[in-house]
Amino acid sequence: MRPLHDDDAEPSSRGAPAPGPSTRARRDSLFGEPISRVYTPRTVPPPLLHRVAAALLTALALVTTLFAIAVARALRVPIGGMLVVSAWLCGFAIFAYAGTSWWRRAVRVQLTNQHVVWRRGRLKRSIDLRTISFARIHWHPSVAGVGDLELVRAVPSGALRRTLAITLPDLEAPDAVWAEIRGVQVSGVLGDARRPVGQRLDRGERVLWTEQPQSARFSWDATRAATLFIALVAAASAVRAILSGAHALRVVAAAGLSPRSMPFGALAFAMAVSVLAVLATAAVAGYYALLRPSRLRRSTRYVVTDRRVLIQRGAEELHLDRDRIVDVIDAPQNDGSHDLFLVVGGKNAHAHALAGAFGERARAGAAGELLPVLRAVHDSDTVRAILALPGREAA
């Protein structure tokens, strides 16, 4: 997202009578507060999963069309229904590829002195600056300096547990925007995702402790097991499709359909596309289940400064102000390492406690959602001693 100039924002008619054009202040129409900054999204390529979904839908549309051609030429039957299905699949593929960019293109984000307001047309979402517990940054994999900024509020546990978060999409230098939201001076090193998070600190901020996860625990959760199951099923389906397809082609050839004819070629090409699509699904699911967690673990870095706790994991980051931490729960592991769960304080709420009681183990394993948890830490006593002190005293 890029900041707009003052003339780009829409002033509100709420509050005092509207002054003259030269003195009229920008105000948010939801709260009537002065708007300090307005951001609009950058145009970026769609996310990887959306591109994969679009490719699979396109492959299904192509297979349907090829089967329709084979049936029409060989059996001389109407194929209007199959072509309609193919057209629907093409439409879904286009929406999967371009739908996210179309939706985000009209988003506006307003920063006032008390709120962050997400707007798209008449739709509005907001979060109070005082209730933000921590922020996540998801850097775009192919566009330098652009990413999503997710603002998260700690919520009660148990039956009252719910998600209170707002995502500001496709921000330009999202860490600089987070600094503006926090009310600190923006440093010139912000906006460069190639720098480690420990080199993109606030002015005057000091690193007190840093470490990478020391354990190679091969942890599993429900999501990872389900992903591996999908990979195995897709691989088995691909093998079966190869064998069944080869047998089917031999049968139709023996029945008199010439291997050099268009119907036979369309049928063979459709089967090949189907097998490739299933193999691609197996490869992607297998990567996410087997390889991606260890790669993310090796790219994870924990940083504790005199003001914040920072977690960097690949293209994701978590930024947590230390004054939001109300407790640290130490969970020793069998391999001698420790998982440190940071109990985060919010307005009328605490969240993210021990041993998955709030869903951490089910939803946030080695490659799940990034949470304020320092996993596989060996020097846990030092971390707890530092976090036990107020931020300024720790310096």
C-alpha positions as CSV (number, residue, x, y, z in Angstrom):
1,M,0.0,0.0,0.0
2,R,1.1,3.5,-0.6
3,P,0.1,6.5,1.5
4,L,-2.3,8.9,-0.1
5,H,-2.0,12.7,-0.1
6,D,-4.3,14.8,2.0
7,D,-6.5,15.6,-0.9
8,D,-7.2,11.9,-1.6
9,A,-9.0,11.2,1.7
10,E,-12.7,11.6,2.0
11,P,-13.6,14.1,4.8
12,S,-16.5,13.3,7.1
13,S,-19.6,15.5,7.6
14,R,-20.0,14.4,11.2
15,G,-19.1,16.6,14.2
16,A,-18.9,20.4,13.9
17,P,-20.3,22.3,10.9
18,A,-18.1,21.9,7.9
19,P,-15.4,24.6,7.7
20,G,-14.2,26.1,4.5
21,P,-12.2,24.1,1.9
22,S,-8.9,25.4,3.1
23,T,-9.4,24.5,6.8
24,R,-11.5,21.4,6.5
25,A,-9.9,18.5,8.4
26,R,-10.0,14.9,7.3
27,R,-12.2,12.8,9.6
28,D,-13.2,9.2,9.6
29,S,-16.9,8.8,9.0
30,L,-17.2,5.9,11.5
31,F,-15.7,7.5,14.6
32,G,-15.3,11.2,13.5
33,E,-11.6,11.2,14.4
34,P,-9.0,13.0,12.4
35,I,-7.3,10.9,9.8
36,S,-3.5,11.0,9.9
37,R,-2.7,8.6,7.1
38,V,-4.5,6.7,4.3
39,Y,-3.1,3.7,2.5
40,T,-4.0,2.0,-0.7
41,P,-2.9,-1.5,-1.8
42,R,-0.1,-2.2,-4.2
43,T,-0.9,-4.4,-7.2
44,V,0.9,-7.7,-6.7
45,P,0.6,-11.2,-8.1
46,P,-1.9,-13.5,-6.5
47,P,-0.8,-15.8,-3.6
48,L,0.7,-19.2,-4.4
49,L,-2.3,-21.2,-3.2
50,H,-4.6,-19.2,-5.4
51,R,-2.3,-19.8,-8.4
52,V,-2.3,-23.5,-7.7
53,A,-6.0,-23.6,-7.4
54,A,-6.3,-21.7,-10.7
55,A,-4.0,-24.1,-12.4
56,L,-5.9,-27.1,-11.2
57,L,-9.2,-25.6,-12.3
58,T,-7.7,-24.8,-15.7
59,A,-6.5,-28.4,-16.0
60,L,-10.0,-29.7,-15.1
61,A,-11.5,-27.4,-17.7
62,L,-9.0,-28.6,-20.3
63,V,-9.7,-32.3,-19.5
64,T,-13.4,-31.7,-19.7
65,T,-13.1,-30.0,-23.1
66,L,-10.8,-32.8,-24.5
67,F,-13.2,-35.5,-23.3
68,A,-16.0,-33.6,-25.0
69,I,-14.1,-33.5,-28.3
70,A,-13.3,-37.2,-28.1
71,V,-17.0,-38.1,-27.3
72,A,-18.3,-35.8,-30.1
73,R,-16.0,-37.2,-32.8
74,A,-16.2,-40.8,-31.8
75,L,-19.8,-41.2,-30.6
76,R,-21.5,-38.3,-32.4
77,V,-23.5,-37.3,-29.3
78,P,-24.3,-33.7,-28.0
79,I,-21.7,-32.3,-25.7
80,G,-23.3,-29.0,-24.8
81,G,-23.5,-29.9,-21.1
82,M,-19.8,-30.8,-20.9
83,L,-18.8,-27.5,-22.6
84,V,-20.9,-25.6,-20.0
85,V,-19.1,-27.4,-17.2
86,S,-15.8,-26.5,-18.8
87,A,-16.8,-22.8,-19.1
88,W,-17.8,-22.8,-15.4
89,L,-14.4,-24.2,-14.5
90,C,-12.7,-21.6,-16.6
91,G,-14.7,-18.9,-14.8
92,F,-13.7,-20.3,-11.4
93,A,-10.1,-20.5,-12.5
94,I,-10.1,-16.8,-13.5
95,F,-11.7,-15.8,-10.2
96,A,-9.2,-17.9,-8.2
97,Y,-6.3,-16.2,-10.0
98,A,-7.6,-12.6,-10.1
99,G,-10.3,-12.5,-7.4
100,T,-8.0,-11.6,-4.6
101,S,-6.4,-8.7,-6.5
102,W,-9.8,-7.4,-7.6
103,W,-11.1,-7.4,-4.0
104,R,-8.0,-5.8,-2.5
105,R,-7.7,-3.1,-5.2
106,A,-10.6,-1.2,-3.6
107,V,-9.4,-1.4,0.0
108,R,-8.5,1.7,1.9
109,V,-6.9,1.8,5.3
110,Q,-7.2,4.8,7.5
111,L,-5.0,5.6,10.5
112,T,-6.5,7.9,13.1
113,N,-5.3,8.9,16.5
114,Q,-7.2,6.0,18.1
115,H,-8.2,3.5,15.5
116,V,-7.1,1.6,12.4
117,V,-10.0,1.5,10.0
118,W,-10.2,-1.0,7.1
119,R,-12.6,0.2,4.3
120,R,-13.9,-1.3,1.1
121,G,-16.9,0.6,-0.2
122,R,-19.5,0.5,2.5
123,L,-17.8,-2.3,4.4
124,K,-15.8,-1.2,7.4
125,R,-13.7,-2.9,10.1
126,S,-11.8,-1.3,12.8
127,I,-9.5,-2.0,15.7
128,D,-8.7,0.2,18.7
129,L,-4.9,1.1,18.8
130,R,-4.9,0.5,22.6
131,T,-6.3,-3.1,22.3
132,I,-3.7,-4.4,19.7
133,S,-1.7,-7.2,21.4
134,F,0.8,-7.9,18.6
135,A,1.2,-7.8,14.8
136,R,2.1,-10.3,12.2
137,I,3.8,-9.4,8.9
138,H,3.6,-11.7,5.9
139,W,6.1,-10.5,3.3
140,H,5.1,-11.1,-0.3
141,P,7.4,-13.8,-1.8
142,S,8.0,-12.1,-5.2
143,V,7.5,-8.3,-4.6
144,A,10.2,-6.7,-2.6
145,G,9.1,-4.5,0.3
146,V,5.4,-5.4,0.1
147,G,3.4,-7.5,2.6
148,D,0.3,-7.9,4.7
149,L,0.1,-6.5,8.1
150,E,-2.1,-8.4,10.5
151,L,-3.2,-6.7,13.8
152,V,-4.2,-9.2,16.5
153,R,-6.0,-8.6,19.8
154,A,-5.7,-11.0,22.6
155,V,-9.0,-12.6,23.5
156,P,-10.4,-14.7,26.3
157,S,-10.0,-18.5,26.3
158,G,-12.4,-21.4,26.5
159,A,-16.0,-20.9,25.4
160,L,-15.3,-17.2,24.8
161,R,-12.4,-17.8,22.5
162,R,-12.8,-16.0,19.1
163,T,-10.6,-14.4,16.5
164,L,-10.2,-10.6,16.7
165,A,-7.8,-9.6,13.9
166,I,-7.7,-7.2,11.0
167,T,-5.4,-7.7,8.0
168,L,-4.1,-4.7,6.1
169,P,-3.3,-6.1,2.6
170,D,-0.4,-5.4,0.3
171,L,1.2,-2.7,2.3
172,E,4.4,-1.0,1.1
173,A,6.9,-1.4,3.9
174,P,4.4,-3.0,6.4
175,D,7.0,-2.8,9.2
176,A,7.1,1.0,8.8
177,V,3.3,1.2,8.9
178,W,3.4,-0.8,12.1
179,A,5.9,1.7,13.5
180,E,3.5,4.5,12.6
181,I,0.6,2.6,14.3
182,R,2.8,2.2,17.4
183,G,3.6,5.9,17.4
184,V,7.4,5.5,17.1
185,Q,9.7,7.2,14.6
186,V,10.1,5.3,11.4
187,S,13.6,4.1,10.8
188,G,15.3,4.2,7.4
189,V,16.1,0.5,7.5
190,L,12.4,-0.5,7.6
191,G,10.8,-1.9,4.5
192,D,13.7,-4.2,3.5
193,A,12.6,-7.8,4.1
194,R,16.0,-9.1,3.1
195,R,17.4,-7.7,6.4
196,P,17.1,-9.9,9.5
197,V,14.5,-8.6,11.9
198,G,17.2,-7.8,14.4
199,Q,18.6,-5.3,11.9
200,R,15.3,-3.4,11.5
201,L,14.8,-2.0,15.0
202,D,13.4,1.2,16.3
203,R,15.8,4.1,16.8
204,G,17.7,3.5,20.0
205,E,16.4,-0.1,20.4
206,R,18.9,-2.7,21.6
207,V,19.1,-6.5,21.1
208,L,19.5,-8.3,24.5
209,W,19.1,-11.9,23.4
210,T,18.7,-13.9,20.2
211,E,18.6,-17.5,19.4
212,Q,17.3,-20.0,16.8
213,P,15.3,-23.1,17.7
214,Q,17.8,-25.7,18.8
215,S,15.7,-28.8,18.6
216,A,14.9,-30.9,15.5
217,R,11.7,-32.3,17.0
218,F,9.6,-33.9,14.2
219,S,6.3,-32.7,15.6
220,W,3.0,-33.5,14.0
221,D,-0.4,-31.8,14.3
222,A,-3.8,-32.5,12.7
223,T,-3.2,-30.2,9.7
224,R,0.2,-31.7,8.9
225,A,-1.1,-35.2,9.1
226,A,-4.1,-34.4,6.9
227,T,-1.8,-32.8,4.4
228,L,0.4,-35.9,4.3
229,F,-2.7,-38.1,3.8
230,I,-3.8,-35.9,0.9
231,A,-0.3,-36.3,-0.7
232,L,-0.4,-40.1,-0.3
233,V,-3.9,-40.4,-1.7
234,A,-3.0,-38.1,-4.7
235,A,0.1,-40.2,-5.4
236,A,-1.8,-43.4,-5.3
237,S,-4.5,-41.9,-7.5
238,A,-1.9,-40.9,-10.0
239,V,-0.4,-44.4,-10.2
240,R,-3.9,-45.9,-10.6
241,A,-4.8,-43.3,-13.2
242,I,-1.7,-44.2,-15.2
243,L,-2.5,-47.9,-15.2
244,S,-6.2,-47.4,-15.9
245,G,-5.5,-44.8,-18.6
246,A,-3.1,-47.1,-20.4
247,H,-5.6,-50.0,-20.3
248,A,-8.4,-47.7,-21.5
249,L,-6.3,-46.5,-24.5
250,R,-5.5,-50.1,-25.4
251,V,-9.2,-51.0,-25.2
252,V,-10.4,-48.2,-27.5
253,A,-7.6,-48.9,-29.9
254,A,-8.6,-52.5,-30.1
255,A,-12.2,-51.4,-30.6
256,G,-11.2,-49.7,-33.8
257,L,-10.3,-46.1,-32.8
258,S,-7.2,-45.2,-34.7
259,P,-4.3,-44.0,-32.5
260,R,-3.7,-41.3,-35.2
261,S,-7.2,-39.9,-35.0
262,M,-8.2,-36.7,-33.2
263,P,-10.6,-38.4,-30.7
264,F,-7.8,-40.8,-29.6
265,G,-5.3,-37.9,-29.3
266,A,-7.8,-35.8,-27.3
267,L,-8.5,-38.8,-25.0
268,A,-4.8,-39.5,-24.5
269,F,-3.9,-35.8,-23.9
270,A,-6.8,-35.5,-21.4
271,M,-5.5,-38.5,-19.4
272,A,-2.0,-37.1,-19.4
273,V,-3.2,-33.7,-18.1
274,S,-5.2,-35.5,-15.4
275,V,-2.2,-37.5,-14.2
276,L,0.0,-34.4,-14.2
277,A,-2.5,-32.4,-12.2
278,V,-2.8,-35.2,-9.6
279,L,1.0,-35.6,-9.4
280,A,1.4,-31.9,-8.9
281,T,-1.2,-32.0,-6.1
282,A,0.8,-34.9,-4.5
283,A,4.1,-33.0,-4.8
284,V,2.8,-29.8,-3.3
285,A,1.0,-31.5,-0.4
286,G,4.1,-33.7,0.2
287,Y,6.3,-30.6,0.3
288,Y,4.0,-28.8,2.8
289,A,3.8,-32.0,5.0
290,L,7.4,-33.2,5.0
291,L,9.9,-30.5,3.9
292,R,8.4,-27.1,4.6
293,P,8.3,-27.5,8.5
294,S,12.0,-28.3,8.7
295,R,12.9,-25.4,6.3
296,L,10.8,-23.0,8.4
297,R,12.4,-24.2,11.6
298,R,15.9,-23.5,10.1
299,S,14.8,-20.0,9.1
300,T,13.3,-19.1,12.5
301,R,15.0,-16.5,14.6
302,Y,13.9,-15.2,18.1
303,V,15.0,-11.7,19.1
304,V,14.4,-10.0,22.5
305,T,15.2,-6.4,22.7
306,D,14.8,-3.8,25.5
307,R,11.3,-3.0,24.0
308,R,9.9,-5.9,22.1
309,V,9.9,-9.7,21.3
310,L,10.4,-10.4,17.6
311,I,10.0,-13.7,15.9
312,Q,11.1,-14.2,12.2
313,R,10.2,-17.4,10.4
314,G,10.9,-17.2,6.7
315,A,8.7,-14.5,5.1
316,E,6.6,-14.2,8.3
317,E,7.3,-12.0,11.4
318,L,5.7,-11.4,14.7
319,H,6.2,-8.2,16.6
320,L,5.2,-8.0,20.2
321,D,5.7,-5.1,22.6
322,R,7.1,-6.3,25.9
323,D,4.6,-4.2,27.9
324,R,1.9,-6.6,26.5
325,I,3.5,-9.6,28.1
326,V,1.9,-10.5,31.5
327,D,3.5,-13.8,32.1
328,V,5.9,-16.4,30.7
329,I,5.1,-20.1,31.0
330,D,8.0,-22.6,30.7
331,A,7.2,-26.0,29.2
332,P,10.2,-28.3,29.4
333,Q,10.6,-30.8,26.6
334,N,12.0,-34.3,26.6
335,D,15.1,-33.3,24.5
336,G,16.2,-30.8,27.1
337,S,14.8,-27.7,25.3
338,H,12.0,-25.5,26.5
339,D,8.9,-24.0,24.9
340,L,8.2,-20.5,26.3
341,F,4.6,-19.5,26.0
342,L,4.1,-15.7,26.3
343,V,0.9,-14.9,28.0
344,V,-0.3,-11.7,26.2
345,G,-2.4,-9.2,27.9
346,G,-5.2,-7.4,26.1
347,K,-8.2,-5.3,27.2
348,N,-10.2,-7.5,29.5
349,A,-8.4,-10.6,28.2
350,H,-5.3,-12.8,28.3
351,A,-4.4,-15.4,25.6
352,H,-1.9,-17.9,24.3
353,A,-1.1,-20.1,27.3
354,L,0.4,-23.5,28.0
355,A,0.3,-26.8,26.2
356,G,-2.2,-26.1,23.5
357,A,-5.1,-25.3,25.9
358,F,-6.1,-22.4,23.6
359,G,-5.5,-24.3,20.3
360,E,-1.8,-23.7,19.8
361,R,-0.9,-27.3,19.3
362,A,-3.7,-28.0,16.9
363,R,-3.5,-24.9,14.8
364,A,0.1,-23.8,15.1
365,G,2.7,-26.5,14.9
366,A,6.1,-26.2,13.3
367,A,4.5,-24.7,10.1
368,G,1.2,-23.4,11.4
369,E,0.1,-20.0,12.5
370,L,2.9,-17.8,13.9
371,L,2.1,-17.3,17.7
372,P,4.0,-15.6,20.5
373,V,5.7,-18.9,21.5
374,L,9.5,-19.4,21.6
375,R,9.8,-23.1,20.8
376,A,12.9,-25.3,21.4
377,V,14.8,-22.7,23.4
378,H,17.8,-23.9,25.4
379,D,18.7,-20.7,27.2
380,S,15.3,-20.3,28.8
381,D,16.5,-18.9,32.1
382,T,18.0,-15.9,30.4
383,V,14.9,-15.2,28.4
384,R,12.7,-15.4,31.5
385,A,15.0,-13.2,33.5
386,I,15.0,-10.5,30.7
387,L,11.2,-10.6,30.2
388,A,10.7,-10.4,34.0
389,L,12.1,-6.9,33.9
390,P,10.3,-3.9,32.5
391,G,11.6,-3.0,29.1
392,R,13.7,0.1,30.1
393,E,15.2,-1.7,33.1
394,A,16.3,-4.6,31.0
395,A,18.6,-2.2,29.0
